[in-house]
Amino acid sequence: MTSYADVVVIGGGQAGLAAGYHLRRLGVDFVILDAQPTPGGAWQHTWDSLHLFSPASYSSLPGWLMPAQAGEVYPDAAHVVTYLSEYEKRYELPVQRPVRVSGVHRDGARLHVETGSGGWRARAVISATGTWWRPFLPAIPGRFDGRQLHTADYRSPRDFAGQRVVVVGGGNSGAQIAADLAYDTELTWVTQRPPRFLADDIDGRALFDAATARRRALEEGRSDARGVASLGDIVAVPPVREARDRGLLQASPMFHRLVPDGIQWPDGTRAPADSIIWCTGFRPALSHLAPLRLRGTRGHIATEGTRALGESRLHLLGYGDWTGPASATLIGVGRSARDAAREIRELLA
């Protein structure tokens, strides 16, 4: 069975909902296809202790400020899931789930969106699948016989109590998970370079302001001050700050190989481990776009703003700065979603 819509949005997380908000405001016919059985996007799959870097008012999608969470300055992931669920209802966004998109194909004047429950023919497509579903694991020589998992698989320190655990990664996820595990495990925290903590008074508000200033500078042709990257890598949220100040977050340099019972550095030093947690980031989840053959030699889809240069009917939203400044954040995705919706309306006209 084939259905029709002017625009198909693939992904019902924060980016897909922001796109839906702006498409609705412009009077565009659209549907959102979400592979998850329930609302909330990737936020419903994060670790138990995860909190936002910013207060609720700085963590909102367009149109509706996130309500504050009682007793919390920085809302937790469960609060975000509730917010996204209510956002769908508030704006009566046409989300169909669970619908998994397997491919997007050119089909004459339309794009054909193939799913496990029938196809959709659309005049334009917004891909908003994010990165959570494609964890990145580096290629490290050797063999480890213990348990290995990624940030996407981690839930609670209770699962590792009393174990020897190696946490790999010097970003926010690595620091937060290392802080989570610092009390009840024998922790080895490994980073590519020495950790760079932001000043304790910097949170998501300052980061958003820095990203905004960087965007304006680039738009005006001024020099790039490196924005957020110039401030550091790790936001010192309260649990990270506490573990750091107690001397529990001592980072070791990156090891060079795995051994059956742990890790080994170039000088032969070893650290035994029962589990290794790879906090090594994610890559854009774009396998559904493979039939369009848009990827370059490094797997990157060239874009102008959010529009794919090789297919003007396709927009990519929420994958990071290459599809809009801060577009992988709750507060940052709104601007890119607005621009994509406006450009699509012009295309349809």
C-alpha positions as a printed Julia matrix, in Angstrom:
349×3 Matrix{Float64}:
  0.0     0.0     0.0
  1.32    3.46   -0.92
  0.39    6.65    0.93
  0.98   10.26   -0.1
  2.16   13.41    1.68
  3.83   16.58    0.49
  6.57   16.08    3.09
  7.7    12.97    4.95
  9.77   13.62    8.08
 11.84   10.58    9.06
 12.4    10.5    12.81
 10.14   11.57   15.67
 12.75   12.81   18.14
 13.51   16.45   18.9
 14.59   17.35   15.35
 11.57   15.71   13.73
  9.18   17.42   16.15
 10.78   20.83   15.54
 10.4    20.26   11.8
  6.77   19.3    12.31
  6.1    22.45   14.32
  7.35   24.72   11.55
  5.74   22.75    8.72
  2.4    23.0    10.54
  2.79   26.75   11.01
  3.37   27.12    7.27
  0.36   25.03    6.37
  2.37   22.27    4.69
  0.94   18.73    4.44
  3.3    16.33    6.22
  3.67   13.13    8.2
  6.33   12.11   10.73
  7.49    8.48   10.67
  9.14    7.34   13.88
 10.8     3.96   14.37
 10.36    4.05   18.15
  7.21    2.54   19.68
  6.81    5.44   22.13
  7.54    9.2    22.09
 10.75   10.68   23.4
 13.35    9.88   20.75
 16.78    8.84   21.98
 16.16   10.41   25.39
 14.2     7.36   26.48
 17.31    5.19   26.0
 19.94    7.18   27.93
 21.59    6.25   31.22
 19.64    6.7    34.45
 21.59    9.62   35.92
 21.77   11.78   32.77
 20.74   15.41   33.24
 20.73   18.29   30.78
 23.5    20.89   30.88
 20.95   23.71   30.88
 17.88   24.81   32.82
 14.56   23.91   31.25
 14.06   27.37   29.72
 17.28   26.89   27.73
 16.32   23.4    26.58
 13.12   24.06   24.66
 11.8    23.31   21.21
 10.16   26.13   19.23
  6.82   27.4    20.44
  6.72   26.01   23.99
  9.19   26.47   26.83
 10.04   23.26   28.63
  8.41   23.37   32.08
 10.83   23.35   35.0
 11.3    20.06   36.82
 10.46   20.19   40.52
 13.57   20.04   42.65
 15.97   20.11   39.7
 17.85   23.0    38.15
 18.9    20.78   35.25
 16.09   18.43   34.11
 16.76   14.72   33.84
 16.21   12.59   30.74
 12.84   11.32   31.95
 11.61   14.91   32.17
 12.74   15.49   28.58
 10.82   12.41   27.43
  7.68   13.75   29.11
  8.2    17.15   27.49
  8.62   15.68   24.01
  5.55   13.5    24.5
  3.46   16.48   25.55
  4.9    18.58   22.72
  3.54   16.09   20.18
  0.1    16.33   21.74
  0.16   20.09   22.17
  0.73   20.71   18.47
 -1.2    17.65   17.27
  1.75   16.5    15.21
  0.91   13.58   12.86
  3.42   11.03   14.13
  3.06    7.41   13.01
  4.93    4.79   15.02
  6.52    2.37   15.08
  7.4     2.82   11.41
 10.95    1.99   10.38
 12.16    3.52    7.11
 14.39    1.2     5.13
 15.14    3.36    2.11
 14.47    6.59    0.23
 14.38    6.32   -3.56
 13.89    8.74   -6.45
 10.56    8.09   -8.14
 10.0    10.64  -10.87
  8.6    13.86   -9.49
  8.47   12.4    -6.0
 10.64   10.58   -3.52
  9.55    7.11   -2.49
  9.98    6.38    1.22
 10.08    2.64    1.79
  9.01    1.28    5.18
  8.18   -2.08    6.72
  4.48   -1.2     6.63
  4.09    0.23    3.14
  5.52    3.07    1.13
  5.08    6.82    1.05
  5.43    9.1    -1.97
  6.5    12.61   -1.04
  7.46   15.8    -2.8
 10.14   16.41   -0.16
 11.77   14.5     2.69
 13.35   15.67    5.93
 15.73   13.14    7.45
 15.88   13.67   11.21
 17.12   10.31   12.49
 19.96   11.7    14.62
 23.06    9.78   15.65
 22.15    7.72   18.73
 21.35    4.67   16.63
 24.86    4.51   15.14
 27.46    4.26   17.93
 31.09    4.64   16.88
 33.69    2.14   18.11
 37.35    2.8    17.25
 39.51    0.07   15.78
 41.94   -0.94   18.52
 44.39   -3.84   18.06
 44.21   -6.88   20.27
 41.48   -8.91   21.96
 39.56   -8.35   25.18
 37.66  -11.27   26.72
 35.51   -9.24   29.11
 32.36   -7.23   28.48
 32.43   -4.31   26.02
 29.66   -1.79   25.57
 29.07    1.71   24.26
 27.58    4.84   25.8
 24.31    3.87   24.12
 24.23    0.62   26.14
 25.13    2.03   29.58
 22.34    2.46   32.13
 23.46    2.36   35.77
 26.52    1.9    38.03
 24.58   -0.87   39.75
 25.39   -3.09   36.77
 29.13   -2.77   37.48
 29.39   -2.64   41.27
 32.68   -4.17   42.46
 34.06   -4.55   38.95
 37.22   -3.2    37.32
 35.9    -0.85   34.64
 37.69    1.09   31.9
 35.83    4.13   30.56
 37.2     5.42   27.26
 36.45    8.98   26.17
 37.2    12.54   27.28
 33.92   14.22   26.3
 30.82   14.85   28.36
 29.54   11.28   28.13
 32.87    9.84   29.2
 33.19   12.22   32.13
 29.62   11.7    33.31
 29.77    7.93   33.12
 33.19    7.88   34.78
 31.77   10.04   37.58
 28.82    7.67   37.84
 31.15    4.7    38.3
 33.83    6.36   40.43
 32.42    5.27   43.79
 31.55    1.58   43.47
 34.04    0.29   40.9
 37.77    0.13   40.36
 37.75    2.81   37.67
 40.29    3.54   34.95
 39.34    6.6    32.91
 41.19    6.87   29.59
 41.2     9.95   27.35
 42.87   10.83   24.07
 44.19   14.06   25.6
 44.08   15.53   29.11
 40.48   16.38   30.04
 39.49   20.0    29.61
 36.8    20.95   32.13
 34.84   24.1    31.5
 34.71   26.62   34.33
 32.24   25.52   36.99
 29.9    28.45   36.32
 29.51   27.57   32.63
 26.49   25.53   31.62
 24.35   25.15   28.53
 23.28   28.77   28.62
 26.84   29.98   28.08
 27.46   27.27   25.5
 24.4    28.32   23.51
 25.48   31.97   23.66
 28.96   30.98   22.42
 27.5    28.92   19.57
 25.2    31.82   18.62
 28.08   34.29   18.61
 30.12   31.93   16.43
 27.26   31.57   13.95
 26.81   35.34   13.71
 30.55   35.86   13.21
 30.65   33.37   10.35
 27.5    34.8     8.75
 29.05   38.27    8.85
 32.37   37.1     7.43
 34.3    37.68   10.62
 36.95   35.32   11.97
 35.82   32.12   13.66
 36.52   32.3    17.39
 35.98   28.52   17.65
 32.88   29.07   19.76
 32.16   26.32   22.24
 35.33   24.37   21.45
 37.46   27.23   22.77
 35.9    26.9    26.23
 36.7    23.24   26.89
 35.32   19.76   26.34
 33.49   18.82   29.56
 30.68   20.67   31.29
 31.25   20.39   35.04
 27.72   19.31   35.93
 27.32   18.68   39.69
 28.09   14.92   39.69
 31.2    15.44   37.53
 32.33   18.36   39.66
 31.9    16.37   42.86
 33.85   13.35   41.6
 36.57   15.61   40.19
 36.93   17.6    43.41
 37.19   14.38   45.42
 40.09   13.29   43.2
 38.14   10.42   41.64
 38.46   11.55   38.01
 42.13   11.02   37.25
 42.51   10.42   33.52
 45.12    8.16   31.95
 46.38    8.59   28.37
 44.95    6.44   25.61
 46.19    2.83   25.57
 47.45    1.27   22.35
 46.04   -2.25   22.45
 43.57   -4.59   24.09
 44.72   -7.69   25.96
 42.49  -10.58   27.06
 42.2    -9.31   30.63
 42.32   -5.54   30.06
 44.29   -2.83   28.27
 47.96   -2.12   27.61
 49.96    1.06   27.03
 53.0     1.36   24.72
 55.46    0.96   27.61
 53.95   -2.41   28.5
 51.95   -1.17   31.49
 48.58   -2.9    31.82
 45.3    -2.24   33.59
 43.09   -5.25   34.29
 39.4    -4.89   33.47
 36.15   -6.79   33.68
 34.32   -4.3    31.42
 35.2    -1.56   28.93
 32.73    1.23   28.19
 33.44    3.09   24.94
 32.26    6.71   25.21
 33.57    7.42   21.74
 30.69    9.19   20.09
 28.25    8.52   17.3
 27.93    8.87   13.56
 24.87   10.09   11.62
 22.28    7.34   11.11
 21.82    7.7     7.35
 21.63    4.15    5.98
 18.07    4.81    4.76
 19.46    7.41    2.34
 21.92    5.01    0.68
 19.69    4.45   -2.42
 20.08    8.15   -3.28
 23.86    7.73   -3.61
 24.67   11.09   -2.09
 27.62   10.24    0.13
 31.08   11.41   -0.79
 34.3     9.45   -0.45
 34.26    9.86    3.35
 30.59    9.04    3.75
 29.56   12.68    4.13
 26.48   14.1     2.39
 27.24   17.59    1.1
 24.67   20.17    2.16
 23.9    23.84    1.81
 22.25   24.67    5.08
 20.05   21.64    5.6
 19.44   20.91    1.88
 21.37   18.06    0.25
 23.3    19.42   -2.72
 22.76   16.24   -4.72
 19.0    16.09   -4.12
 17.12   19.36   -3.64
 14.04   17.57   -2.29
 15.97   16.21    0.68
 16.85   18.08    3.88
 18.97   16.75    6.76
 18.18   18.07   10.2
 19.7    17.67   13.65
 22.94   15.83   12.88
 25.31   18.51   14.18
 26.83   21.76   12.99
 27.12   20.54    9.39
 23.3    20.64    9.17
 22.91   23.81   11.22
 24.71   25.38   14.19
 23.84   23.51   17.4
 21.18   21.58   15.47
 21.8    18.44   17.55
 20.54   20.23   20.67
 17.01   20.85   21.91
 17.28   24.62   21.8
 19.45   24.79   18.7
 17.43   22.67   16.29
 14.55   25.15   16.02
 16.34   27.63   13.79
 17.49   24.96   11.31
 14.02   23.39   11.34
 12.47   26.75   10.54
 14.86   27.36    7.66
 14.29   23.88    6.23
 10.5    24.24    6.43
 10.6    27.6     4.67
 12.81   26.3     1.9
 10.56   23.27    1.42
  7.47   25.46    1.21
  9.15   27.46   -1.56
 10.01   24.23   -3.37
  6.45   22.98   -3.15
  5.09   26.32   -4.42
